Amino acid sequence: MGSIRIGVIGVGLAGRHHLRDYRAHPDADVVAIADPDAARLQEIGGEFGVSRRYPSGERMLQEEELDVVSIVTPNKFHKPLTIAALEAGCHVLCEKPMATNADEARQMLAVSRRVGKRLMVNFSYRFTEQSMALKQQVDAGALGEVYFARTVWHRRRGLPGLGGWFGQKALSGGGPLIDLGVHRLDLALWLMGYPRPVWVLGSTYDPIGSGLARERGVEFDVEDLAVGLVRFENGATLEIEASWAANIREAELMETRLFGTQGGLVQRNVDETYKFEAEMYLERDGSQFDVKLHSYTQPVKSAMVHFVDSILNDTPHIATGEEGLVVMEILDALYESAAQGQPVRIASPHE
Ligand SMILES: NC(=O)c1ccc[n+]([C@@H]2O[C@H](COP(=O)([O-])OP(=O)(O)OC[C@H]3O[C@@H](n4cnc5c(N)ncnc54)[C@H](O)[C@@H]3O)[C@@H](O)[C@H]2O)c1
């Protein structure tokens, strides 16, 4: 197979990262981009030397012969554009969250299976050396049996584009839980081996976000903080917290902990930045050891490079549509539980 021909739909903040990361692969070529924002299309097209530019993803899919399409639009458009790209015979790398709800995610997965094309979700926080090294250790049994996880992403004041699409439920599907929590939830679930969720308890709040929106006279109808408990079929429990606006010291606080019978781990950000560290706390023959990952162990490939490699080598990719759907089922149940004020069961796929 020659160079992989790629199209990117949506070239905002995250779309630029897709272009940057595909460029790192010698056999990947972003040949076309699409975005209704003409100025942005021109700016990004110029910066990355992509001359084939379209005002809509649908037009791009009609006119281009592509192998891979990245969907990097507001969440509401993930489902229709993913389905259109799959139907056009492309493999799809869709941004997180996979969709605005589980029903949409289920439809996307069904089309991917029917047409026999890949569907990957950009759970980008797996693609760090800290996350990859910890995953190797958990899979090798270093923690024993994992029975509890706590996974968190809080910001002191970090509402993305207040007044824009992130704060409008019809476009985003929700607030920080679906935006930030989705990453930390996937990271914890992936490290735990994606156990099957059976019920959840969730609460959401919006005092700071809705206050700021009122002051500025802009729309905001999602939560600014969410908290939840997820119980799994194997008996394990996970606690999740996510906020865009919380009265805490840190500007940005990310932390995922796993608690196991023979060890625990933490993957967290350093100095309120997007750099990470990893530690394990092990119990061996009655003695307790602290193990810290030395910085820079092995360079880790981005999600985009991993996806292209998997296609070229015909090997499985990680961060699958199936896992994206499990995340969406948990998020749906957390929002429903918050609305009802009581725990919510997640039906088994066989029910
Ligand atoms: N993986 C990550 O770490 C990460 C980081 C940031 C954002 N994201 C995700 O990426 C997606 C985009 O977020 P963003 O921060 O880049 O938003 P953004 O608002 O900066 O950019 C979105 C772009 O999509 C374009 N767009 C809107 N509707 C479109 C349509 N129907 N077809 C084509 N383009 C359309 C907009 O004009 C804009 O240029 C979201 O799903 C978000 O959750 C992921």
PDBQT file of the ligand as one rigid body, heavy atoms in Angstrom, charges set to zero:
ROOT
HETATM    1  N1  LIG A 401      -8.397  14.715  21.984  1.00  0.00    +0.000 N 
HETATM    2  C1  LIG A 401      -8.217  15.893  22.540  1.00  0.00    +0.000 C 
HETATM    3  O1  LIG A 401      -7.355  16.059  23.374  1.00  0.00    +0.000 OA
HETATM    4  C2  LIG A 401      -9.105  17.049  22.128  1.00  0.00    +0.000 A 
HETATM    5  C3  LIG A 401      -8.740  18.365  22.431  1.00  0.00    +0.000 A 
HETATM    6  C4  LIG A 401      -9.586  19.394  22.042  1.00  0.00    +0.000 A 
HETATM    7  C5  LIG A 401     -10.789  19.111  21.383  1.00  0.00    +0.000 A 
HETATM    8  N2  LIG A 401     -11.119  17.824  21.112  1.00  0.00    +0.000 N 
HETATM    9  C6  LIG A 401     -12.362  17.503  20.391  1.00  0.00    +0.000 C 
HETATM   10  O2  LIG A 401     -12.222  17.935  19.044  1.00  0.00    +0.000 OA
HETATM   11  C7  LIG A 401     -13.465  18.398  18.535  1.00  0.00    +0.000 C 
HETATM   12  C8  LIG A 401     -13.298  19.835  18.061  1.00  0.00    +0.000 C 
HETATM   13  O3  LIG A 401     -12.907  20.642  19.170  1.00  0.00    +0.000 OA
HETATM   14  P1  LIG A 401     -12.075  21.992  18.965  1.00  0.00    +0.000 P 
HETATM   15  O4  LIG A 401     -11.565  22.381  20.302  1.00  0.00    +0.000 OA
HETATM   16  O5  LIG A 401     -11.147  21.840  17.841  1.00  0.00    +0.000 OA
HETATM   17  O6  LIG A 401     -13.266  22.976  18.580  1.00  0.00    +0.000 OA
HETATM   18  P2  LIG A 401     -13.150  24.288  17.709  1.00  0.00    +0.000 P 
HETATM   19  O7  LIG A 401     -14.407  25.032  17.949  1.00  0.00    +0.000 OA
HETATM   20  O8  LIG A 401     -11.819  24.962  17.956  1.00  0.00    +0.000 OA
HETATM   21  O9  LIG A 401     -13.103  23.761  16.198  1.00  0.00    +0.000 OA
HETATM   22  C9  LIG A 401     -14.188  23.114  15.597  1.00  0.00    +0.000 C 
HETATM   23  C10 LIG A 401     -14.090  23.362  14.095  1.00  0.00    +0.000 C 
HETATM   24  O10 LIG A 401     -15.118  22.608  13.455  1.00  0.00    +0.000 OA
HETATM   25  C11 LIG A 401     -15.699  23.437  12.446  1.00  0.00    +0.000 C 
HETATM   26  N3  LIG A 401     -17.037  22.927  12.165  1.00  0.00    +0.000 N 
HETATM   27  C12 LIG A 401     -18.203  23.207  12.785  1.00  0.00    +0.000 A 
HETATM   28  N4  LIG A 401     -19.210  22.491  12.243  1.00  0.00    +0.000 NA
HETATM   29  C13 LIG A 401     -18.654  21.757  11.233  1.00  0.00    +0.000 A 
HETATM   30  C14 LIG A 401     -19.184  20.849  10.285  1.00  0.00    +0.000 A 
HETATM   31  N5  LIG A 401     -20.476  20.507  10.284  1.00  0.00    +0.000 N 
HETATM   32  N6  LIG A 401     -18.345  20.313   9.384  1.00  0.00    +0.000 NA
HETATM   33  C15 LIG A 401     -17.037  20.624   9.364  1.00  0.00    +0.000 A 
HETATM   34  N7  LIG A 401     -16.476  21.474  10.257  1.00  0.00    +0.000 NA
HETATM   35  C16 LIG A 401     -17.282  22.042  11.177  1.00  0.00    +0.000 A 
HETATM   36  C17 LIG A 401     -15.677  24.835  13.029  1.00  0.00    +0.000 C 
HETATM   37  O11 LIG A 401     -15.787  25.838  12.023  1.00  0.00    +0.000 OA
HETATM   38  C18 LIG A 401     -14.314  24.840  13.708  1.00  0.00    +0.000 C 
HETATM   39  O12 LIG A 401     -13.300  25.275  12.852  1.00  0.00    +0.000 OA
HETATM   40  C19 LIG A 401     -14.469  18.233  19.677  1.00  0.00    +0.000 C 
HETATM   41  O13 LIG A 401     -15.152  17.025  19.524  1.00  0.00    +0.000 OA
HETATM   42  C20 LIG A 401     -13.612  18.198  20.926  1.00  0.00    +0.000 C 
HETATM   43  O14 LIG A 401     -14.195  17.454  21.973  1.00  0.00    +0.000 OA
HETATM   44  C21 LIG A 401     -10.299  16.817  21.460  1.00  0.00    +0.000 A 
ENDROOT
TORSDOF 0
